[in-house]
Amino acid sequence: MRLIPRETRFFEMWVDLGATIQDASRALVEMLDKMDDLYNRAEKIRDFEHRGDNIIHEVMTKLNQT
């Protein structure tokens, strides 16, 4: 049994996920600070959420294949 996956792309995906979470957090803080254009700001946050979901889906798929 291996503790470290053979697929090194996992580490890149976790970095991408962390960056996406950070971007979404910044967008949320900006939205709460400015309280204008809420629809578009919420849409931007939703896009980050979808991006994160896609990364998690890719991670789970690769884990199941490993």
GUMAR-911746 format. One record per atom (N, C-alpha, C): residue number from 1; atom name; residue in one letter; chain; x, y, z. Coordinates in nm, 4 decimals. Example, Ala and Ser with C-alpha at 12.3 -4.5 7.8 and 13.67 -1.06 7.14 Angstrom:
BEGIN
<nr=1, atom=N, rest=A, kette=A, u=1.3190, v=-0.5690, w=0.7800> .
<nr=1, atom=CA, rest=A, kette=A, u=1.2300, v=-0.4500, w=0.7800> .
<nr=1, atom=C, rest=A, kette=A, u=1.3200, v=-0.3300, w=0.7800> .
<nr=2, atom=N, rest=S, kette=A, u=1.2850, v=-0.2250, w=0.7080> .
<nr=2, atom=CA, rest=S, kette=A, u=1.3670, v=-0.1060, w=0.7140> .
<nr=2, atom=C, rest=S, kette=A, u=1.2900, v=0.0030, w=0.7870> .
This chain:
BEGIN
<nr=1, atom=N, rest=M, kette=A, u=0.0846, v=-0.1180, w=0.0000> .
<nr=1, atom=CA, rest=M, kette=A, u=0.0000, v=0.0000, w=0.0000> .
<nr=1, atom=C, rest=M, kette=A, u=0.0888, v=0.1239, w=0.0000> .
<nr=2, atom=N, rest=R, kette=A, u=0.0572, v=0.2161, w=-0.0868> .
<nr=2, atom=CA, rest=R, kette=A, u=0.1361, v=0.3384, w=-0.0996> .
<nr=2, atom=C, rest=R, kette=A, u=0.0640, v=0.4538, w=-0.0307> .
<nr=3, atom=N, rest=L, kette=A, u=0.1392, v=0.5361, w=0.0401> .
<nr=3, atom=CA, rest=L, kette=A, u=0.0809, v=0.6532, w=0.1043> .
<nr=3, atom=C, rest=L, kette=A, u=0.0819, v=0.7738, w=0.0126> .
<nr=4, atom=N, rest=I, kette=A, u=0.1775, v=0.7790, w=-0.0776> .
<nr=4, atom=CA, rest=I, kette=A, u=0.1868, v=0.8917, w=-0.1713> .
<nr=4, atom=C, rest=I, kette=A, u=0.1420, v=0.8413, w=-0.3083> .
<nr=5, atom=N, rest=P, kette=A, u=0.0452, v=0.9091, w=-0.3688> .
<nr=5, atom=CA, rest=P, kette=A, u=-0.0050, v=0.8625, w=-0.4985> .
<nr=5, atom=C, rest=P, kette=A, u=0.1015, v=0.8718, w=-0.6077> .
<nr=6, atom=N, rest=R, kette=A, u=0.0959, v=0.7805, w=-0.7010> .
<nr=6, atom=CA, rest=R, kette=A, u=0.1882, v=0.7826, w=-0.8148> .
<nr=6, atom=C, rest=R, kette=A, u=0.1597, v=0.9025, w=-0.9050> .
<nr=7, atom=N, rest=E, kette=A, u=0.0376, v=0.9419, w=-0.9099> .
<nr=7, atom=CA, rest=E, kette=A, u=-0.0057, v=1.0536, w=-0.9939> .
<nr=7, atom=C, rest=E, kette=A, u=0.0295, v=1.1845, w=-0.9228> .
<nr=8, atom=N, rest=T, kette=A, u=0.1321, v=1.2550, w=-0.9711> .
<nr=8, atom=CA, rest=T, kette=A, u=0.1738, v=1.3800, w=-0.9061> .
<nr=8, atom=C, rest=T, kette=A, u=0.0804, v=1.4954, w=-0.9380> .
<nr=9, atom=N, rest=R, kette=A, u=-0.0062, v=1.4792, w=-1.0325> .
<nr=9, atom=CA, rest=R, kette=A, u=-0.1038, v=1.5840, w=-1.0667> .
<nr=9, atom=C, rest=R, kette=A, u=-0.1949, v=1.6149, w=-0.9473> .
<nr=10, atom=N, rest=F, kette=A, u=-0.2087, v=1.5218, w=-0.8545> .
<nr=10, atom=CA, rest=F, kette=A, u=-0.2924, v=1.5454, w=-0.7363> .
<nr=10, atom=C, rest=F, kette=A, u=-0.2471, v=1.6716, w=-0.6629> .
<nr=11, atom=N, rest=F, kette=A, u=-0.1171, v=1.6868, w=-0.6485> .
<nr=11, atom=CA, rest=F, kette=A, u=-0.0647, v=1.8005, w=-0.5758> .
<nr=11, atom=C, rest=F, kette=A, u=-0.0974, v=1.9314, w=-0.6471> .
<nr=12, atom=N, rest=E, kette=A, u=-0.0872, v=1.9319, w=-0.7784> .
<nr=12, atom=CA, rest=E, kette=A, u=-0.1235, v=2.0506, w=-0.8574> .
<nr=12, atom=C, rest=E, kette=A, u=-0.2721, v=2.0822, w=-0.8419> .
<nr=13, atom=N, rest=M, kette=A, u=-0.3542, v=1.9775, w=-0.8400> .
<nr=13, atom=CA, rest=M, kette=A, u=-0.4979, v=1.9989, w=-0.8254> .
<nr=13, atom=C, rest=M, kette=A, u=-0.5304, v=2.0588, w=-0.6892> .
<nr=14, atom=N, rest=W, kette=A, u=-0.4610, v=2.0146, w=-0.5830> .
<nr=14, atom=CA, rest=W, kette=A, u=-0.4853, v=2.0706, w=-0.4496> .
<nr=14, atom=C, rest=W, kette=A, u=-0.4427, v=2.2175, w=-0.4455> .
<nr=15, atom=N, rest=V, kette=A, u=-0.3331, v=2.2510, w=-0.5125> .
<nr=15, atom=CA, rest=V, kette=A, u=-0.2890, v=2.3913, w=-0.5194> .
<nr=15, atom=C, rest=V, kette=A, u=-0.3933, v=2.4740, w=-0.5943> .
<nr=16, atom=N, rest=D, kette=A, u=-0.4438, v=2.4221, w=-0.7051> .
<nr=16, atom=CA, rest=D, kette=A, u=-0.5486, v=2.4907, w=-0.7814> .
<nr=16, atom=C, rest=D, kette=A, u=-0.6735, v=2.5112, w=-0.6962> .
<nr=17, atom=N, rest=L, kette=A, u=-0.7095, v=2.4092, w=-0.6200> .
<nr=17, atom=CA, rest=L, kette=A, u=-0.8276, v=2.4195, w=-0.5342> .
<nr=17, atom=C, rest=L, kette=A, u=-0.8070, v=2.5265, w=-0.4271> .
<nr=18, atom=N, rest=G, kette=A, u=-0.6898, v=2.5281, w=-0.3666> .
<nr=18, atom=CA, rest=G, kette=A, u=-0.6601, v=2.6294, w=-0.2656> .
<nr=18, atom=C, rest=G, kette=A, u=-0.6654, v=2.7692, w=-0.3227> .
<nr=19, atom=N, rest=A, kette=A, u=-0.6125, v=2.7878, w=-0.4427> .
<nr=19, atom=CA, rest=A, kette=A, u=-0.6159, v=2.9187, w=-0.5086> .
<nr=19, atom=C, rest=A, kette=A, u=-0.7598, v=2.9592, w=-0.5406> .
<nr=20, atom=N, rest=T, kette=A, u=-0.8403, v=2.8640, w=-0.5809> .
<nr=20, atom=CA, rest=T, kette=A, u=-0.9811, v=2.8920, w=-0.6115> .
<nr=20, atom=C, rest=T, kette=A, u=-1.0561, v=2.9337, w=-0.4853> .
<nr=21, atom=N, rest=I, kette=A, u=-1.0311, v=2.8659, w=-0.3757> .
<nr=21, atom=CA, rest=I, kette=A, u=-1.0950, v=2.9015, w=-0.2484> .
<nr=21, atom=C, rest=I, kette=A, u=-1.0514, v=3.0415, w=-0.2064> .
<nr=22, atom=N, rest=Q, kette=A, u=-0.9247, v=3.0715, w=-0.2233> .
<nr=22, atom=CA, rest=Q, kette=A, u=-0.8734, v=3.2034, w=-0.1882> .
<nr=22, atom=C, rest=Q, kette=A, u=-0.9374, v=3.3118, w=-0.2759> .
<nr=23, atom=N, rest=D, kette=A, u=-0.9477, v=3.2869, w=-0.4048> .
<nr=23, atom=CA, rest=D, kette=A, u=-1.0111, v=3.3830, w=-0.4959> .
<nr=23, atom=C, rest=D, kette=A, u=-1.1575, v=3.4056, w=-0.4594> .
<nr=24, atom=N, rest=A, kette=A, u=-1.2276, v=3.2972, w=-0.4278> .
<nr=24, atom=CA, rest=A, kette=A, u=-1.3691, v=3.3090, w=-0.3903> .
<nr=24, atom=C, rest=A, kette=A, u=-1.3838, v=3.3870, w=-0.2602> .
<nr=25, atom=N, rest=S, kette=A, u=-1.2940, v=3.3636, w=-0.1670> .
<nr=25, atom=CA, rest=S, kette=A, u=-1.2986, v=3.4360, w=-0.0394> .
<nr=25, atom=C, rest=S, kette=A, u=-1.2762, v=3.5844, w=-0.0600> .
<nr=26, atom=N, rest=R, kette=A, u=-1.1810, v=3.6184, w=-0.1434> .
<nr=26, atom=CA, rest=R, kette=A, u=-1.1551, v=3.7602, w=-0.1736> .
<nr=26, atom=C, rest=R, kette=A, u=-1.2764, v=3.8246, w=-0.2413> .
<nr=27, atom=N, rest=A, kette=A, u=-1.3378, v=3.7505, w=-0.3324> .
<nr=27, atom=CA, rest=A, kette=A, u=-1.4554, v=3.8036, w=-0.4014> .
<nr=27, atom=C, rest=A, kette=A, u=-1.5698, v=3.8261, w=-0.3026> .
<nr=28, atom=N, rest=L, kette=A, u=-1.5859, v=3.7360, w=-0.2061> .
<nr=28, atom=CA, rest=L, kette=A, u=-1.6903, v=3.7510, w=-0.1054> .
<nr=28, atom=C, rest=L, kette=A, u=-1.6634, v=3.8729, w=-0.0169> .
<nr=29, atom=N, rest=V, kette=A, u=-1.5404, v=3.8899, w=0.0277> .
<nr=29, atom=CA, rest=V, kette=A, u=-1.5054, v=4.0057, w=0.1108> .
<nr=29, atom=C, rest=V, kette=A, u=-1.5302, v=4.1346, w=0.0338> .
<nr=30, atom=N, rest=E, kette=A, u=-1.4911, v=4.1365, w=-0.0929> .
<nr=30, atom=CA, rest=E, kette=A, u=-1.5132, v=4.2551, w=-0.1767> .
<nr=30, atom=C, rest=E, kette=A, u=-1.6626, v=4.2843, w=-0.1907> .
<nr=31, atom=N, rest=M, kette=A, u=-1.7416, v=4.1797, w=-0.2110> .
<nr=31, atom=CA, rest=M, kette=A, u=-1.8858, v=4.1982, w=-0.2241> .
<nr=31, atom=C, rest=M, kette=A, u=-1.9447, v=4.2565, w=-0.0951> .
<nr=32, atom=N, rest=L, kette=A, u=-1.9025, v=4.2047, w=0.0186> .
<nr=32, atom=CA, rest=L, kette=A, u=-1.9556, v=4.2512, w=0.1466> .
<nr=32, atom=C, rest=L, kette=A, u=-1.9064, v=4.3918, w=0.1810> .
<nr=33, atom=N, rest=D, kette=A, u=-1.7869, v=4.4266, w=0.1368> .
<nr=33, atom=CA, rest=D, kette=A, u=-1.7340, v=4.5613, w=0.1613> .
<nr=33, atom=C, rest=D, kette=A, u=-1.8058, v=4.6667, w=0.0776> .
<nr=34, atom=N, rest=K, kette=A, u=-1.8309, v=4.6365, w=-0.0480> .
<nr=34, atom=CA, rest=K, kette=A, u=-1.8840, v=4.7370, w=-0.1403> .
<nr=34, atom=C, rest=K, kette=A, u=-2.0364, v=4.7356, w=-0.1502> .
<nr=35, atom=N, rest=M, kette=A, u=-2.0956, v=4.6202, w=-0.1334> .
<nr=35, atom=CA, rest=M, kette=A, u=-2.2418, v=4.6058, w=-0.1379> .
<nr=35, atom=C, rest=M, kette=A, u=-2.3064, v=4.6725, w=-0.2599> .
<nr=36, atom=N, rest=D, kette=A, u=-2.2404, v=4.6619, w=-0.3735> .
<nr=36, atom=CA, rest=D, kette=A, u=-2.2983, v=4.7108, w=-0.4984> .
<nr=36, atom=C, rest=D, kette=A, u=-2.2860, v=4.6005, w=-0.6035> .
<nr=37, atom=N, rest=D, kette=A, u=-2.3647, v=4.6094, w=-0.7062> .
<nr=37, atom=CA, rest=D, kette=A, u=-2.3594, v=4.5123, w=-0.8155> .
<nr=37, atom=C, rest=D, kette=A, u=-2.3625, v=4.3683, w=-0.7610> .
<nr=38, atom=N, rest=L, kette=A, u=-2.4524, v=4.3467, w=-0.6670> .
<nr=38, atom=CA, rest=L, kette=A, u=-2.4553, v=4.2191, w=-0.5951> .
<nr=38, atom=C, rest=L, kette=A, u=-2.4792, v=4.0984, w=-0.6861> .
<nr=39, atom=N, rest=Y, kette=A, u=-2.5640, v=4.1155, w=-0.7855> .
<nr=39, atom=CA, rest=Y, kette=A, u=-2.5932, v=4.0030, w=-0.8738> .
<nr=39, atom=C, rest=Y, kette=A, u=-2.4662, v=3.9559, w=-0.9444> .
<nr=40, atom=N, rest=N, kette=A, u=-2.3922, v=4.0490, w=-1.0047> .
<nr=40, atom=CA, rest=N, kette=A, u=-2.2702, v=4.0108, w=-1.0773> .
<nr=40, atom=C, rest=N, kette=A, u=-2.1618, v=3.9585, w=-0.9841> .
<nr=41, atom=N, rest=R, kette=A, u=-2.1532, v=4.0164, w=-0.8658> .
<nr=41, atom=CA, rest=R, kette=A, u=-2.0549, v=3.9687, w=-0.7692> .
<nr=41, atom=C, rest=R, kette=A, u=-2.0905, v=3.8267, w=-0.7219> .
<nr=42, atom=N, rest=A, kette=A, u=-2.2169, v=3.8008, w=-0.6993> .
<nr=42, atom=CA, rest=A, kette=A, u=-2.2607, v=3.6663, w=-0.6600> .
<nr=42, atom=C, rest=A, kette=A, u=-2.2358, v=3.5667, w=-0.7733> .
<nr=43, atom=N, rest=E, kette=A, u=-2.2563, v=3.6111, w=-0.8950> .
<nr=43, atom=CA, rest=E, kette=A, u=-2.2308, v=3.5254, w=-1.0114> .
<nr=43, atom=C, rest=E, kette=A, u=-2.0824, v=3.4878, w=-1.0188> .
<nr=44, atom=N, rest=K, kette=A, u=-1.9964, v=3.5828, w=-0.9894> .
<nr=44, atom=CA, rest=K, kette=A, u=-1.8519, v=3.5576, w=-0.9900> .
<nr=44, atom=C, rest=K, kette=A, u=-1.8158, v=3.4533, w=-0.8831> .
<nr=45, atom=N, rest=I, kette=A, u=-1.8753, v=3.4664, w=-0.7655> .
<nr=45, atom=CA, rest=I, kette=A, u=-1.8510, v=3.3700, w=-0.6580> .
<nr=45, atom=C, rest=I, kette=A, u=-1.9039, v=3.2326, w=-0.6979> .
<nr=46, atom=N, rest=R, kette=A, u=-2.0192, v=3.2290, w=-0.7621> .
<nr=46, atom=CA, rest=R, kette=A, u=-2.0759, v=3.1025, w=-0.8092> .
<nr=46, atom=C, rest=R, kette=A, u=-1.9830, v=3.0359, w=-0.9112> .
<nr=47, atom=N, rest=D, kette=A, u=-1.9195, v=3.1174, w=-0.9968> .
<nr=47, atom=CA, rest=D, kette=A, u=-1.8236, v=3.0617, w=-1.0933> .
<nr=47, atom=C, rest=D, kette=A, u=-1.7044, v=2.9973, w=-1.0223> .
<nr=48, atom=N, rest=F, kette=A, u=-1.6574, v=3.0621, w=-0.9152> .
<nr=48, atom=CA, rest=F, kette=A, u=-1.5492, v=3.0024, w=-0.8369> .
<nr=48, atom=C, rest=F, kette=A, u=-1.5948, v=2.8706, w=-0.7744> .
<nr=49, atom=N, rest=E, kette=A, u=-1.7179, v=2.8677, w=-0.7275> .
<nr=49, atom=CA, rest=E, kette=A, u=-1.7716, v=2.7449, w=-0.6681> .
<nr=49, atom=C, rest=E, kette=A, u=-1.7739, v=2.6316, w=-0.7706> .
<nr=50, atom=N, rest=H, kette=A, u=-1.8185, v=2.6614, w=-0.8918> .
<nr=50, atom=CA, rest=H, kette=A, u=-1.8224, v=2.5589, w=-0.9966> .
<nr=50, atom=C, rest=H, kette=A, u=-1.6815, v=2.5120, w=-1.0319> .
<nr=51, atom=N, rest=R, kette=A, u=-1.5883, v=2.6064, w=-1.0359> .
<nr=51, atom=CA, rest=R, kette=A, u=-1.4495, v=2.5702, w=-1.0648> .
<nr=51, atom=C, rest=R, kette=A, u=-1.3966, v=2.4754, w=-0.9565> .
<nr=52, atom=N, rest=G, kette=A, u=-1.4248, v=2.5070, w=-0.8309> .
<nr=52, atom=CA, rest=G, kette=A, u=-1.3827, v=2.4196, w=-0.7216> .
<nr=52, atom=C, rest=G, kette=A, u=-1.4481, v=2.2829, w=-0.7291> .
<nr=53, atom=N, rest=D, kette=A, u=-1.5768, v=2.2811, w=-0.7617> .
<nr=53, atom=CA, rest=D, kette=A, u=-1.6477, v=2.1536, w=-0.7772> .
<nr=53, atom=C, rest=D, kette=A, u=-1.5835, v=2.0678, w=-0.8869> .
<nr=54, atom=N, rest=N, kette=A, u=-1.5450, v=2.1326, w=-0.9963> .
<nr=54, atom=CA, rest=N, kette=A, u=-1.4821, v=2.0590, w=-1.1064> .
<nr=54, atom=C, rest=N, kette=A, u=-1.3475, v=2.0012, w=-1.0642> .
<nr=55, atom=N, rest=I, kette=A, u=-1.2715, v=2.0768, w=-0.9866> .
<nr=55, atom=CA, rest=I, kette=A, u=-1.1423, v=2.0269, w=-0.9394> .
<nr=55, atom=C, rest=I, kette=A, u=-1.1636, v=1.9065, w=-0.8481> .
<nr=56, atom=N, rest=I, kette=A, u=-1.2576, v=1.9181, w=-0.7543> .
<nr=56, atom=CA, rest=I, kette=A, u=-1.2865, v=1.8063, w=-0.6633> .
<nr=56, atom=C, rest=I, kette=A, u=-1.3330, v=1.6836, w=-0.7419> .
<nr=57, atom=N, rest=H, kette=A, u=-1.4168, v=1.7038, w=-0.8415> .
<nr=57, atom=CA, rest=H, kette=A, u=-1.4639, v=1.5932, w=-0.9243> .
<nr=57, atom=C, rest=H, kette=A, u=-1.3452, v=1.5245, w=-0.9938> .
<nr=58, atom=N, rest=E, kette=A, u=-1.2525, v=1.6056, w=-1.0464> .
<nr=58, atom=CA, rest=E, kette=A, u=-1.1348, v=1.5502, w=-1.1121> .
<nr=58, atom=C, rest=E, kette=A, u=-1.0491, v=1.4717, w=-1.0126> .
<nr=59, atom=N, rest=V, kette=A, u=-1.0314, v=1.5254, w=-0.8927> .
<nr=59, atom=CA, rest=V, kette=A, u=-0.9538, v=1.4556, w=-0.7893> .
<nr=59, atom=C, rest=V, kette=A, u=-1.0184, v=1.3212, w=-0.7575> .
<nr=60, atom=N, rest=M, kette=A, u=-1.1485, v=1.3213, w=-0.7341> .
<nr=60, atom=CA, rest=M, kette=A, u=-1.2173, v=1.1970, w=-0.6991> .
<nr=60, atom=C, rest=M, kette=A, u=-1.2086, v=1.0945, w=-0.8118> .
<nr=61, atom=N, rest=T, kette=A, u=-1.2228, v=1.1396, w=-0.9339> .
<nr=61, atom=CA, rest=T, kette=A, u=-1.2127, v=1.0489, w=-1.0487> .
<nr=61, atom=C, rest=T, kette=A, u=-1.0738, v=0.9859, w=-1.0557> .
<nr=62, atom=N, rest=K, kette=A, u=-0.9715, v=1.0686, w=-1.0404> .
<nr=62, atom=CA, rest=K, kette=A, u=-0.8346, v=1.0168, w=-1.0470> .
<nr=62, atom=C, rest=K, kette=A, u=-0.8038, v=0.9240, w=-0.9293> .
<nr=63, atom=N, rest=L, kette=A, u=-0.8575, v=0.9574, w=-0.8118> .
<nr=63, atom=CA, rest=L, kette=A, u=-0.8361, v=0.8694, w=-0.6972> .
<nr=63, atom=C, rest=L, kette=A, u=-0.8992, v=0.7324, w=-0.7193> .
<nr=64, atom=N, rest=N, kette=A, u=-1.0182, v=0.7324, w=-0.7776> .
<nr=64, atom=CA, rest=N, kette=A, u=-1.0857, v=0.6053, w=-0.8051> .
<nr=64, atom=C, rest=N, kette=A, u=-1.0124, v=0.5234, w=-0.9112> .
<nr=65, atom=N, rest=Q, kette=A, u=-0.9373, v=0.5904, w=-0.9974> .
<nr=65, atom=CA, rest=Q, kette=A, u=-0.8648, v=0.5210, w=-1.1024> .
<nr=65, atom=C, rest=Q, kette=A, u=-0.7261, v=0.4752, w=-1.0567> .
<nr=66, atom=N, rest=T, kette=A, u=-0.6817, v=0.5268, w=-0.9422> .
<nr=66, atom=CA, rest=T, kette=A, u=-0.5456, v=0.4953, w=-0.8945> .
<nr=66, atom=C, rest=T, kette=A, u=-0.5444, v=0.3651, w=-0.8176> .
